[in-house]
Amino acid sequence: MIRLTRLNGARFIVNAELIKFVEEVPDTLLTLRDGERIMVRESGDEVAAAALGYARAARFPPEPA
């Protein structure tokens, strides 16, 4: 799950695995697998970095100390 910001400033959390496309038109537009579209304040690079961080954490959790 990644935390993003709608254009109106409202914060929300989306399941990063549901993101199908990220476009900059010029605002950043997410298209989810079910076809829902959401505009966010973050750049495409920021969304991609957050999604990648989520995927890494989910697949490669830190080793216990």
N, C-alpha and C positions, 0 to 999 in steps of 0.2 A: 504494500500500500504506500502511496506517495501523497504528500500534502501539496496542494496547488491553490491558486487564487483566481476566482472568477473576475471578470472585468469590473464588476461592481464592488470589489474588495472582499467579498465573502470567501472565507477559507473553506476548503473541502478536501476530502481524502478519496482517492480513486485507486482501484486495483490496477496496478501497472501492467499486469498480464492481460488486461482487457483492451489495452490501447492497440489499435490497428495502424493508424496513421497519425503523424504530427506534421501539420502544415503551418507555414507562416504566410498569412494572406491579407494585410500585414500583421494583424494580431495572430497569436498562436491558436490554432484550431486543432483540437483532438477529435479523432473519429474512433469510437469504440467498436468492438467486434459486432455488437448488436445494431450498429448504425447510428447510435446516439452521437451527437456532436456537441462539444463543449469548447467555448472560447476561454482562454486563460491569459493571465498577465505575464507568466513566465515565458522566456524565449524557448524556441524549439530545442536549443542546446541544453538549457536547464532541465527541461522535461526529460530529454534523453539521458542526461547524467543521473537524474533522480531514479529513472526506471532501471538504468544499469546498476546503480548502487543497490536498489531493492533486489534485483535478480542475483547479484553477487552474494548479498547477505542471506538470501533464501536458499541458495544452492551450496554455498561454502561458509557455513557458520564458523565463528572463531573456535579454535581448539580450547578445551577446558584447561585451566591452569593447574 
